[in-house]
């Protein structure tokens, strides 16, 4: 019973953390109209008087990823799924360090290039594994579909990012790298919410069968 309560708390923590972080990220778009959405990365919100909000967004994503890891690890059975859990650890670490080292810090880019791919790979591998289990089969298509969005948006983001810098050392504002970056954040957040929401439902069903 204690284990069920513990994992249940992790699921609720995961869902609420990422939901709040997405709301805060939305608020930043209103508070910082000077930052052009199409041509800027989300991490740029960490600069200025509202920078603490973006830092909190990073930390909340880290909490959510870590909580999802704890909540669903017992439901992941295959080798590929466990590899996905390892990458989720990298993602959680990447989000956390992204909050410590903002975009002005020289380590920020390094953190991004292991944290963001970690999120993309984790979502894809874990989703393909967990969607085959009986408890998740009823939302199998949603899980698989949502699990592919982080890596698809990440690849689009990287393609645009490198293309934007291909002709000079400055970002080409005509390439909408910012939209791709925001799609990555949104799809990653929605994936974490789906994992937390349905695993909480599964946990409730298990606890009702084992009073």
Buried (B, 14 or more C-beta within 10 A) or exposed (E): EEEEEEBBBBBBBBBBBBBBBBEBBEBBEEBBEEBEBEBBBBBBBBBBEBBEBBBBBBBBBBBBBBBBBBBBBEBBEBEEBBBBBBBBBBBBBBBBBBBEBBBEBEEBEEBBEBBBBBBBBBBBBBBBBBBBBEBBEEBBEBBBBBBBBBBBBBBBBBEBBEEBBEEEEEBBEEBBBBBBBBBBBBBBBBBBBBBBBBBBBBBEEEBEEEE
